[in-house]
Amino acid sequence: MPAANPFQDPLRFERRVPPCAIVIFGANGDLTKRKLIPALYRLAYDRRIPPGFAVIGNSRTPMTDEQFRAKMREALNEFVDNTPIDEGLWDDFSKSLSYYAGDLNDPECFNLLGKKLEEIEQTRKTEGNVLFYVSTQPSHYEAAINGIGRAKLAQGSGWRRIVVEKPFGHDLATARSLNNKLHEVFSEPQIYRIDHYLGKETVQNVLAFRFGNGIFEPLWNRRYINHIQITAAESIGVEGRGSYYQEAGALRDMIQNHLLQVMSTIAMEPPAVFESDLVRDERAKVLRSIRRIKPEEVPLFSVAGQYGPASIGNKDVPGFRQEEGVSADSQTDTYSAVTVFIDNWRWADVPFYIRSGKRLPKRVTDIAIQFNAAPHSPFDRNGADSTPGSRPNLLILRIQPEEGISLRFLSKDPGEGMHLRPVSMDFNYGTSFGSRSPSAYETLLVDAMVGDATLYTRQDMVEASWAAVQPILDYRETNHVDFPNYAAGTWGPKASEEMLARRGHVWRTP
Ligand code: BG6
């Protein structure tokens, strides 16, 4: 009998979005216009949005419904991706959008929201289902949760759920306290902590690749894998987000959340069934198995970098400390690299090298799995030019751009003699499927509306990933680095190369 396939159940894939209202706190912010409204519009375009649907935007800025709609219409022009704007569809869709100004610290803001929700339930037939979406500045998260709790909006005639944007806490202690606050008002199954990397098609495809195929899994462990590199490089700087980023830095902004989740996708055990809590249990186990670094080991297991000014292609690029909103002696990391060990039977002693940075040479996110070299090569006895040992098999999972997978192996160079050369076998999403992939936010919004939390993080996952980086954060509080230590447009500080060199490894250039 064939082994059970965890994906047999088509549940996740053929789902009808139920009638509901989405309340967006922070509706005047960047996320709403760049991600949320374009994703909802695209879902409407794909006929995934039910007739009983409404969005209520809130922020402090006074605006009429009409002004809010006009603003969202402009946002679509700029941010909707690969989707024509159909005026008839927009007309209908825009009728579902409304807005009210209110201060989250003022109980009146939530009394008013309660009335609006009742009204909308009648006029737009949303059946009392409400998805609260908190995308304000993090300092206002608690006010939003308190307000919902006080006005008793966390329960109603339909389901009530809350999506909390990142950053989820600033460190382990604040993440715990945010979890406690949420639990005063919502139960865990109502809480959806978003990590948009988990919604990316290519990250989901890692699961399909690993658990839908039989040939990779036997190799997927410490016996065959030498080490793994996870890279998330961005060529942009902080793009007007200097004051936010100065408080966050690369370790908090990318590694603690997105990249540790990517790592857990690579490292988790196969779930028996592709079901929310079973999948999340497996991810959580990985995150809890991350080896804790002792304070004195921090410099050996992590590297912080900050970009300095440079001239790239005849253009002067400012250093991080010269960016708007950033202090001239900022100690924020715009680059971080860490070595992670997962202490379990599958992965013991296999290094996972994870790096992320701003102003690197290009935008690329990928995972490179380097297998052990062939134990012996019969071909290089007389010092021929091929040295298979130094060119082990490499499996590259390309998350973005140029989404795909390639496997590098050695092949005989045509001609006389036995000269070997690395070649690669490539799978490319675009050419294989030829269809547009949904954005992470489209996927995740549908998931939250249908009540599927598989691709959202759970309390234990968030706390375990904060616990993993906490020793590094603590160390950096008091041990300052001589920043800037890499020039904009380069692959980060030299210390990062040295971190890998200590184990005889080298960062690949993606
Ligand atoms: C966000 C970070 O969570 O992810 C940003 O706050 C970063 O700093 C972004 O640029 C990267 O996301 P993506 O989907 O463009 O890789």
Boltz pocket constraint, residues with backbone or C-beta under 6 A from the ligand:
constraints:
  - pocket:
      binder: B
      contacts: [[A, 166], [A, 234], [A, 253], [A, 254], [A, 365]]
      max_distance: 6.0
